[in-house]
Amino acid sequence: MMFPLEALSAAIAARTVIWARLALRWQTGQVQPNHDKPVASAVLESSAWLVEVMIWGTREAELATVRLADDRIVNSHYDLSSRDDLEAPLDELVGLLAANTVPGAAVVACG
């Protein structure tokens, strides 16, 4: 069963107030066929951070971030069972950007 990729755009848009509070500009892209593994993505940027959130029809999600001050990379992988599972990566993103709370299963690399 394919994940409803349009859910990413709606979930990002639902957090407009949060993104504004964090001084983030954001945009979501169209669903791309990606060689039979459809993908949707969103890009968020500020003077301090670069962020990409990607979800695939195969129910996988990736959160990739770069803190520009020191090039620290924090990336996390998620397996999504339902639309509700999309909340976790976005909530963890807010925690990272607002309070420097690194997601538990994240890979962290310093630049």
C-alpha positions as a printed Julia matrix, in Angstrom:
111×3 Matrix{Float64}:
  0.0    0.0     0.0
  1.43   3.37   -1.07
  1.74   6.25    1.39
 -0.45   9.27    0.5
  2.36  11.6    -0.58
  0.12  14.67   -0.74
 -0.02  14.48    3.06
  3.44  16.07    3.29
  2.35  19.33    1.67
 -0.69  19.54    3.95
  1.36  18.77    7.07
  3.96  21.42    6.21
  1.29  24.03    5.44
 -0.49  23.26    8.72
  2.61  24.48   10.57
  2.83  27.88    8.86
  2.73  29.75   12.18
  5.54  27.61   13.61
  7.73  28.07   10.52
  7.17  31.84   10.69
  8.09  31.89   14.39
 11.33  30.05   13.51
 11.99  32.49   10.62
 11.83  29.65    8.08
 10.87  30.02    4.44
  9.34  26.85    3.06
  8.08  25.28   -0.12
  6.75  21.9    -1.07
  7.28  20.22   -4.39
  5.09  18.16   -6.65
  5.07  14.4    -6.25
  7.78  13.0    -8.52
  7.66   9.49  -10.08
 11.35   8.85   -9.18
 11.9    5.62  -11.13
  8.82   3.81   -9.77
  9.46   4.94   -6.18
  7.31   8.1    -5.97
  8.6   10.83   -3.67
  7.39  14.13   -2.24
  9.63  16.7    -0.61
  9.61  19.97    1.26
 12.48  22.41    1.68
 12.73  24.82    4.61
 15.42  27.5     4.91
 16.5   30.23    7.27
 19.69  32.15    7.87
 20.62  29.4    10.36
 19.3   26.15    8.83
 18.75  24.21    5.61
 16.17  21.42    5.87
 14.72  18.84    3.51
 11.9   16.46    4.38
 11.28  13.64    1.91
  8.68  10.89    1.93
  8.37   8.0    -0.48
  5.33   6.02   -1.5
  7.08   3.06    0.12
  6.28   4.62    3.53
  9.81   5.81    4.24
 10.68   9.34    5.31
 13.95  11.23    5.71
 14.66  14.39    7.64
 17.92  16.04    6.57
 19.22  19.21    8.22
 22.32  21.37    8.1
 23.01  24.03   10.73
 24.85  26.72    8.79
 26.86  28.17   11.69
 28.99  25.04   12.01
 27.83  22.73    9.18
 26.45  20.21   11.7
 24.28  17.66    9.92
 21.42  15.9    11.68
 19.6   13.26    9.62
 16.85  10.84   10.63
 15.01   8.01    8.9
 11.39   7.11    9.65
  9.08   4.28    8.66
  5.52   5.52    8.27
  2.49   3.32    8.88
 -0.18   6.0     8.55
 -0.61   9.72    7.89
 -0.41  10.31   11.64
  3.17   8.99   11.61
  4.17  12.03    9.55
  3.79  14.13   12.71
  6.88  12.58   14.33
  9.53  13.85   11.89
  7.94  17.3    11.81
  7.66  17.49   15.6
 11.27  16.36   15.9
 12.29  19.0    13.37
 10.64  21.71   15.46
 12.4   20.38   18.57
 15.74  20.44   16.79
 15.35  23.95   15.4
 13.74  25.53   18.48
 15.56  23.77   21.33
 18.47  21.86   19.73
 16.83  18.56   20.72
 18.41  15.93   18.48
 16.03  13.1    17.46
 16.91   9.87   19.26
 17.74   7.81   16.18
 19.45  10.63   14.29
 22.82  10.45   12.61
 24.85  13.52   13.57
 27.98  14.71   11.79
 29.94  17.85   12.54
 31.44  19.86    9.72
